[in-house]
Amino acid sequence: MPYSSSSSPLTQSIAILGLGAIGTLMAWHWREHTLYGVSRDASTCHRTLIDQQQAAHQLTIPAWQHEAIDWLVITTKASATLDALQSLQKQLPQVQNILLLQNGMGQQQQVADWLSQQRYSATLWAGISTEGAYRQSAEQVVYAGSGDTHIGLWQAQHPTASMPNGLTVVDDIQQRIRAKLAINAVINPLTAVFRCRNGELVSHGEYRQALEALASEVQQCFTALQQPLDFDLKERSLAVAQATARNQSSTLQDVLHQRPTELDYINGYLIRQAQQLDIELPHNRRLLAQLSE
Ligand SMILES: NC(=O)c1ccc[n+]([C@@H]2O[C@H](COP(=O)([O-])OP(=O)(O)OC[C@H]3O[C@@H](n4cnc5c(N)ncnc54)[C@H](OP(=O)(O)O)[C@@H]3O)[C@@H](O)[C@H]2O)c1
C-alpha cells in the first residue's frame, strides 16, 4: 500500500552507485536533493541527460566520500551489485538506507545476507522502475519513456524512512519484482535469440509458439515455488510485447552491443530456484545455452 512521508523528501541526501542509463535519469529526477555519485575512479561525474523534448541538461555530480547519507541507490546491472557494494565497505556505516533499483532477482538476497554477516545496520530496499533510458555515449543518456518507480523494504519491517522524490512505497515489492522478472524471463531471452523487436513475438508464428511454451514453463515454475503469479503469464507477455512492439529488449541491445546480459539474474535465477526442488526448466535452459554460444 503506498504511503507518503511526513518530512520533505528534498532534504534527503542520496548517493547513486552506477551512473549509467537509469542512474543518470534518477540523478536528474533527484537534482534538487543533496546528490553524490560513485564512479569507478571516485571522481566527479559529468553527465548529460537528453529529456523527452530533446533538451540537454548538464549534471555535475560530486563524488561521495565520507558524508553521512540517507540513501545509497544502486543502479548497476544486477551482476555487478555485490562487488560494487563491497568496494564501498568503509563508507557503509554512513548509510541509512540502501535501495537496489534494478531488474532481476538473486542480488537482493545476496546483499541482504552480506549486510547481515557484516552487521551493517542500513535498511535494505528493493525497487523496480518502468522508466526507460539508454546511453548514447559514456556520459550522455537519453530519457526514452516516463514510467513509475515502486520501492519496498526487502524484508518485512515497518517503513520509517523519508523517500527521495518521485518514489512510491509499496508493501508487496517482492511480488512486483517477481511479476516483472516473469515477463522479462519470457520476452528478453526470446527477443535476443531471435534478434527481433518485441512485437515480432506476437506477430511471427514460430516466435509466438516459443513464447507460449516458455511462458507456461515460467508460470509453472512460480507455482511450484509456492509463489504463484496472480495473472496469466502468456496473456500478459503477449500484451506487453504488443504494447512495446517497436522496442528492442535490453537483452537484445546487450547482445547486439556484445555486452554481458542480465539473464543470469532472470532465467538463471529461476533455474537455480527450480533446481532446489529438482525441477528442470528445459526451455529456460536451452535459451540460456543458445545465448552463451
Ligand atoms: N535503462 C533502463 O531503461 C532501465 C529501466 C528499468 C530498469 N533498468 C535496470 O536498471 C539496472 C541498470 O541498467 P542500466 O540500463 O542503467 O545499465 P547501464 O547503463 O549499464 O548502467 C550501469 C552503470 O553501473 C556502472 N557500474 C557497474 N559497476 C560499478 C562499480 N563497481 N562502481 C561504479 N559504477 C559501476 C556502470 O559503469 P561502466 O559503464 O563503467 O560499466 C554503468 O555506468 C539494470 O538492472 C536494468 O535492468 C534499466
The ligand as an SDF file (V2000), in Angstrom:
LIG
                    3D

 48 52  0  0  0  0  0  0  0  0999 V2000
   17.8290    1.5100  -18.7550 N   0  0  0  0  0  0  0  0  0  0  0  0
   16.5510    1.3890  -18.4500 C   0  0  0  0  0  0  0  0  0  0  0  0
   15.6650    1.9500  -19.1150 O   0  0  0  0  0  0  0  0  0  0  0  0
   16.1290    0.5450  -17.2760 C   0  0  0  0  0  0  0  0  0  0  0  0
   14.7900    0.5770  -16.8810 C   0  0  0  0  0  0  0  0  0  0  0  0
   14.3890   -0.1750  -15.7770 C   0  0  0  0  0  0  0  0  0  0  0  0
   15.3110   -0.9530  -15.0970 C   0  0  0  0  0  0  0  0  0  0  0  0
   16.6040   -0.9860  -15.5300 N   0  0  0  0  0  0  0  0  0  0  0  0
   17.5360   -1.8170  -14.7620 C   0  0  0  0  0  0  0  0  0  0  0  0
   18.4610   -0.9400  -14.1000 O   0  0  0  0  0  0  0  0  0  0  0  0
   19.7370   -1.5910  -13.9660 C   0  0  0  0  0  0  0  0  0  0  0  0
   20.7930   -0.7050  -14.6240 C   0  0  0  0  0  0  0  0  0  0  0  0
   20.5080   -0.6620  -16.0300 O   0  0  0  0  0  0  0  0  0  0  0  0
   21.1100    0.4490  -16.9800 P   0  0  0  0  0  0  0  0  0  0  0  0
   20.4240    0.3040  -18.2850 O   0  0  0  0  0  0  0  0  0  0  0  0
   21.1440    1.7650  -16.3120 O   0  0  0  0  0  0  0  0  0  0  0  0
   22.6330   -0.1200  -17.1140 O   0  0  0  0  0  0  0  0  0  0  0  0
   23.9410    0.6640  -17.5360 P   0  0  0  0  0  0  0  0  0  0  0  0
   23.5970    1.7930  -18.4430 O   0  0  0  0  0  0  0  0  0  0  0  0
   24.9140   -0.3690  -17.9680 O   0  0  0  0  0  0  0  0  0  0  0  0
   24.4410    1.3160  -16.1570 O   0  0  0  0  0  0  0  0  0  0  0  0
   25.1040    0.6120  -15.1430 C   0  0  0  0  0  0  0  0  0  0  0  0
   26.1820    1.5190  -14.6210 C   0  0  0  0  0  0  0  0  0  0  0  0
   26.7650    0.9200  -13.4700 O   0  0  0  0  0  0  0  0  0  0  0  0
   28.1500    1.2210  -13.5280 C   0  0  0  0  0  0  0  0  0  0  0  0
   28.9050    0.3540  -12.6230 N   0  0  0  0  0  0  0  0  0  0  0  0
   28.9800   -1.0020  -12.6430 C   0  0  0  0  0  0  0  0  0  0  0  0
   29.7870   -1.4210  -11.6380 N   0  0  0  0  0  0  0  0  0  0  0  0
   30.2320   -0.3080  -10.9950 C   0  0  0  0  0  0  0  0  0  0  0  0
   31.0910   -0.0760   -9.8920 C   0  0  0  0  0  0  0  0  0  0  0  0
   31.6810   -1.0930   -9.2440 N   0  0  0  0  0  0  0  0  0  0  0  0
   31.3210    1.1970   -9.5000 N   0  0  0  0  0  0  0  0  0  0  0  0
   30.7420    2.2350  -10.1290 C   0  0  0  0  0  0  0  0  0  0  0  0
   29.9250    2.0870  -11.1940 N   0  0  0  0  0  0  0  0  0  0  0  0
   29.6670    0.8230  -11.6160 C   0  0  0  0  0  0  0  0  0  0  0  0
   28.4800    1.0260  -14.9800 C   0  0  0  0  0  0  0  0  0  0  0  0
   29.7160    1.5940  -15.2840 O   0  0  0  0  0  0  0  0  0  0  0  0
   30.5330    1.0930  -16.6010 P   0  0  0  0  0  0  0  0  0  0  0  0
   29.8430    1.7140  -17.7570 O   0  0  0  0  0  0  0  0  0  0  0  0
   31.8990    1.6200  -16.3290 O   0  0  0  0  0  0  0  0  0  0  0  0
   30.4400   -0.4060  -16.6180 O   0  0  0  0  0  0  0  0  0  0  0  0
   27.3120    1.7840  -15.6180 C   0  0  0  0  0  0  0  0  0  0  0  0
   27.5760    3.1680  -15.6600 O   0  0  0  0  0  0  0  0  0  0  0  0
   19.5680   -2.9520  -14.6470 C   0  0  0  0  0  0  0  0  0  0  0  0
   19.2230   -3.9170  -13.6760 O   0  0  0  0  0  0  0  0  0  0  0  0
   18.3990   -2.7430  -15.6090 C   0  0  0  0  0  0  0  0  0  0  0  0
   17.7270   -3.9510  -15.9300 O   0  0  0  0  0  0  0  0  0  0  0  0
   17.0370   -0.2530  -16.5890 C   0  0  0  0  0  0  0  0  0  0  0  0
  1  2  1  0
  2  3  2  0
  2  4  1  0
  4  5  1  0
  4 48  2  0
  5  6  2  0
  6  7  1  0
  7  8  2  0
  8  9  1  0
  8 48  1  0
  9 10  1  0
  9 46  1  0
 10 11  1  0
 11 12  1  0
 11 44  1  0
 12 13  1  0
 13 14  1  0
 14 15  2  0
 14 16  1  0
 14 17  1  0
 17 18  1  0
 18 19  2  0
 18 20  1  0
 18 21  1  0
 21 22  1  0
 22 23  1  0
 23 24  1  0
 23 42  1  0
 24 25  1  0
 25 26  1  0
 25 36  1  0
 26 27  1  0
 26 35  1  0
 27 28  2  0
 28 29  1  0
 29 30  1  0
 29 35  2  0
 30 31  1  0
 30 32  2  0
 32 33  1  0
 33 34  2  0
 34 35  1  0
 36 37  1  0
 36 42  1  0
 37 38  1  0
 38 39  2  0
 38 40  1  0
 38 41  1  0
 42 43  1  0
 44 45  1  0
 44 46  1  0
 46 47  1  0
M  CHG  2   8   1  16  -1
M  END
$$$$
